């Protein structure tokens, strides 16, 4: 009879096979009520799962990440049941868990409406109140195909028909409604109490634009109403901070159909973009990098040799010249940097060689995936490649991580996670080379004192990587910087140096990006700061406002003085009330507003206000200059802004 070992090491013996739910009840009534699933010998199972032999068991509740996923997956089933209860002709397809929620795709004769969502959500709540038991059963593949075909569910039948014939199929039912699923699921619908349907969208069957269009209903689910309300508040705040909305309001950029996925930068937006480049250029030069620039269009054969065509060919833009030579617009900068390294014979004494570039790259993204600055087809990478010896990997990697973390702090990001991604299924290079690369990157992370999260199988096709994930002001995560150790690409592209033994050696190549995409980083900054960019980054740092025409010349003189001292200053001489002008430039998120009237002109001072509405009073222009300079130099808030 089974002996159950719990996570704290304690054991419980039973005189018969026992379910996960029964073990939870034996431990305590509270745990039995909270149990959503179990982990038996590292396998996630339902609470009804019967344990017949000695096993290790963890009871999964909504406090566990796995429990929250089970809860969301079960809510997706609840959604599908409610839809088919209200609209029996609707066919179900797939309904996976996604970040912060779930969705389900349906085939239905007419578009769902917002009013339908209200009715569906109400029906879901009725099904929760009924507390329907959720039951699992097993069928053979062929029997399951027949079962769903008889129900008229052709999409489910098609999914099952693609599964090997000798594989059993698990189905989950609740209240007479049945769906295909691997599970696990909550014990009953009564466990699903905090959810909200959020939006409607279209989706192609199996994600293929050649297939029919389905309707996707998105939702979110949480352990309790308090967590749900907190999430919905974050969504509301995120909508206010949407960089696309801010881009219009602040006149920074726009998109149009004639160039899908490419940014039209306006003067103020381009000023912000150039500030990022200027900042990063200074940081890289101080860290020993040499800036290069490589062609955007190169022969297709180079990308075949590098392996990019095989891996990324479907996402590359190719063009053919009149003489039938095929070229590719570069999707990344790596092969170009190897070509620079290959010019002239290199000695080990020249390593590490750090090459950086603000390289414009193009990647074909499906039109449905494009999302403002966050997902584009044409973007600029702050790309760098460090050519070094194996002995230099650790020191160089530590230097890169220190540089990356320091840069993020300058931009106001202090909550940073680092993920380690190892070899993907589709890759180049031998297992021995991958073993060496992964060991080197882990060693470097340990040397740098990084606490790693693991992201199995998500490395680049040529090497493992570290991913730097920033958490913004409203708790969202953004993956930005990367560091990759590559033993493969230099050899594929013929890179070599003369070692201290006078023999030719292949260098190791460290791929490194800190912003990742400058366009995307601009979007992240706008949303993180809600458009109120730090003074050192703001496209306009100071706007000078006159009260009457009598101060027009003085206002222009103040602007000229500030510009001559390196500040980004504008002047507003319009014949509008001073209150109107203050409000307008406050909405434009200009950090400082300088007002000049007769009294200021007479006393040779300027009146200074912040965009937050704080009146800093009158001061000599020199004092304003000193305060601005100190704030910009510190890249932070000072007494000036309060």
C-alpha angles and dihedrals in degrees: 000000000000127000110202118210114203127208092262090057096253119132136215124196123209128193094219140023108295135199124234089246092054091052089052090051091049089055095048145318092244092055091047090055092047097045114114100165142333139240109223113187089337093310117119109227142166121269086248091061110124117228110206102168138038109296147162112246136189119185109226119217133171089271089071120079088230090052092053089051091051090049092051094045090051090049089055087057089047089054092051092049091050093049093051091045091057098031108030092180092062114105122213124225119166134340115185134173115256133180109305094355148351144266138209127206120218137186109219135158096240136030117270114242134212087255089056090055090055091051093045092051091049090051090049089056090051090053090050091051089052089059093213115197113245111223133189126212136174128230135175115256094251094045090052091051089053092045095055094038089056089051089054091245099138095165093056090045090052092051092050094045089061091059117093111270094236094056120099118230126222121215129189123208135188124178095346094311116115134192137178112251143143090219151158104200138177117278093247141358090253089078091068106081109133113059141121133194106229114181151344127239142162124252134179119239107264088359092281117133089210090066130076122285117253131192119250123204115197125203143166130222132190138178094257144001093262092058090045092051091048091052093047089050089053089051090052091049091047090054090054089050096045104142092216090059091045090048089060096041094048094038094237106135146332142203129220137185095250089071107027113198094010125110127236101205117207120210095268094044092048089051089057090047092051091048089058091050093046092050094047093045090056092047093049096046089051089051093054101262124145116215120228137172124217132190120277092214122052136163116281090234091069090057091048090053092048093049096241095116091057093047103031105018094118090055097047128096110231128189133186124215124219089262087057096249111147120224132182129215102231117258090190140009103235101098091047091055091051088055089055091049090050094060107102130356113294126210127209085245089069092057136136091049111184116199122182134182140178089222125185109222134180128211127174109240120181110260091241091059096055112110119174112275091337096072118022139151097227119045145147122245126203086219128175136173124199117203109203146144123266089255090058098052097092097047093045093047092050090050090051094050092047090050093048095049092047091051093051090052090054089058094050101263114130101152104077130161126194122212126197114215118192134194118326123217092250108054146128126242135044126291088247091059091047091050089054095046095047092047091050094051093046090050091051092049091051091048089052092050094242120162105220134208115202124237105182119212096003100108123122115272090254102040150350119277147200115227120204113213120196123204112213133212094279097043102264121139123229123188107216122144127048138188120195132184111216126189092161114058098054090055093045090053097043100251116163144155135195110258128213087268090059090247126126112258132185112238124229112242121215113199112206137178126167106183090024095202116016090208092054092044089055088054092048091049092050092051095041092053095033088235092305095116118189112268093252090058102035112116088223114030100178134018119196116213126193122207097209137003089265090075097045095103092045091051090052091048091052090050092049092049092051093046091049088055092053102263124132101239133167132186128219111203097164119140093249132119115274090239091056092049094047091051093048096050091043088057087050087060094235105170097222133025118197117200123197122189135154093284093051091047091050094048095039093236137113128229111231129203130177125227086247089066098254115145108220092185131226120324140161113271089243091061091051089050092051092049093048092048092050093048094048093046091053092044088220146079120299138178087281094072096029 
